[in-house]
Amino acid sequence: MRVLIADDHPVIRAGLTALFDTEQDIEVAGAVGTTAAAVAAVRELAPDVVLMDLQFDHRFEGAEATRTLRALPDPPAVLVLTNFDTDSDIVSAIEAGAAGYLLKDAPPGEIVAAVRAAAVGQTALAPAVASRLLTRMRERPTALSSRELQVLDLVARGHSNTEVAGELYVSETTVKSHLAHIYPKLGVSSRTAAVAAARRAGYLRRG
């Protein structure tokens, strides 16, 4: 799989390039420092995954760049890798079409695993992000909506995000947004854990 790194810090770009160079199944297609360069590079290089920061030169352009990339005819998966972990940052990125959200202090193995997950259409939400969202949402209602239950039911049946979107007549981005809301409500960070937690809570029938 081919990865494009989009971050305005040269040290981060160099560090991620060095990390992926140790993985036989990951090739760094390019590393750029602006969102405009990221869009141009995607058009030219057609990477499978883009690692996207949220802030470039003190401007929060990453979510909008993600939206632009995901609107391309043959879009790459976009994985946000950033220092910012507020509820609004996370949800806005997922709603823009990001396949996942990681923090820059994530272990190298977690970043590599998230890239592999994003490349095959899976959602990758860092455990730390899910945990922080859960902490913020403890005072809020945690009941799953009817639409979230529909999404979870289809996920439990083994459907991919694309298949869930087709079944519910919504976009794949909408499905990912639902999952981004479901994970903190259930205190989990993956599809498998969400299904297990929902069954334990009685939201889904076992088996």
N, C-alpha and C positions, 0 to 999 in steps of 0.2 A: 504494500500500500504506500501511496505517496502523500507526504504531508507538507503543507505550507505553513510557516510560522509567521505570524503578524504581531509584532510587538515593537514599541518605540525605544526599548532599551537594548543596546548592542550586546550587553553582557547576558541578558536573558536569551536573546536569539542564539548567541554562541553556546550557551549552556544547554539549551534544548537540542541544538544541532548535534552537539557532542553526545547527548543522551541517546538520541535516535540512531546515531551512527553505530552504536553498540548492538542494535537490534537488527537481525538479519532480514526480517520481514517488513521493515520500515525504511523508506527512502525519503530524505529531505529534498523536496522539489525546489524549495527556495525559502528565503527568510527576508521579510520586508519590514520597514519601519513606519509605514503609514497605511491608513485604510484605503486610500486611492490606489496605492501600489498593490495592496492585497487584491482588490477587485481586478486590476489589470493582470496580475500574475495568475489569478484563477482562470481568466479568459485564455491566457497564453499557455499555461502549464497543465491545466485540468487536474489538480490534485484530488485525492479522495477525501482528505480531511484538512480543514484549516484550523489551526490553533490561534484563537483570536483574543487579544487583550480587550478590555473595555475602554481604557483611557489612553489616548494618544496625545502627547504634548499638552496635557492638562485638559483635554476636551474628551467628553464621553461620546466617542464615535463608534465604539465597537458594536453596540446593539444594532444601530442603523446599518452599519456595514454588513452585519450578519443577515439582516433582512434583505439587503441588496443581493448578497451572494445566493441566498436561498431562493430568490426569484429568478435566477438564471435558468435557461432551458435544461441544462444538465448540472444541477448544483452539487457542490461538495457538502459533506457533513461539516458543520462548524462546531467546534468545541471551545467554549470560553475558558481561558486560563488567566486569572486576574487576582489582584489583592483585595478587591471589593466584595463584600459578602452581605450587603443589606438585602432585605426581603425584596424591595423594589428592583434592585439591580438584577437579582437572580430571575425573578419572574419576567422582567422586561426582556432579558436575554433569551429565555426559553420561548416566550411568545414571539420573538423575532425569528425563531426557527432554529436556535441552537440545539444541538444534539445532547449537550451536557454542560456542566458548570463545575470547574475545579478552581481551587485556590493555589497560588504560586508556592505556598509552603507544603503542598502535597508531596508525599514520597515519590521518588522517580518511578517506582514500579506502578504506582497508582495512575500516574500520568500516562505511562505506556499502555496500561490496561484500558484506560478510558479512550485512547486513540483507537485501539483495536475494536473496542465496542462501538464507537461512533462510525467506524468504517463499514460495519455490517448492519447499520441502522438501529442500533440499540441506544437507549438513553443512559448517560453516564453522569450521575449526580454524586459529587464527593460526599463521603460520610460526614465530614466536618460541616459541609454546607447543610445537609439534611438535619444534622444535630442542632446547628444554630437556628435554622428556621423553626424547628420544633420548639426550642426554648422561647422564641419570640411569639409563637402561636398558642402557647399553653393557656393563655387567658381567653382565647377565641374559641368559638364552636368548632369541634373537630369532626362533626358528623359528615359523612361523605354525601355529596349530592347524588341525585338520580343518574346524572350523566357520568359522574365519576364511577359509580357502581357499574354502569354499562361498560365503561372502558376496562375496569378491573375484571369484569366477568369475561370479556373477550381475551384479555391478556392471560387470564387463568386457563383459557382453552388453548393457549399456545399461539395466538395470533400476533404477528408483528405489528409495529406502529402503522405501517402502510395498510395492512389488512384491517386493522381496527378502524382506520380512517375511512376505508371503503365501506365497511359494514355500517358505520354511523353517518355516512355522507358528510363528513367534515374533512378539513385539511389535516395532513400529518402534523403540522405545527400545532394545531389545536389539540391533538392527542398528546403531544409532548407537554403542552401547557397543563393539561389535566393531570398528567403524571407528576409534574413538578409541584402541583398542589396536593396530590394524594400522598406523596412520600412523607412530607413533614407531618401531615395529619396522623399518619400511622407510625411515625418515628422510624422510618426505614430509609434506605438509600438505593434500592434496586427493585426491578420488576418482580423477581422471585421472592424477595423478602416482603414486598407489598402484598402479593397474593397470599403468602403464608400468614401474615399479620391480619389480613382481612378475613381469612377463614377462622383464625383464632377468635376474632372479635364478633364472629357471626354474620359478617357482611356477605360472605360467600358460602355456599354449601360445600362441604368436604367431598373430595373424590372427583 
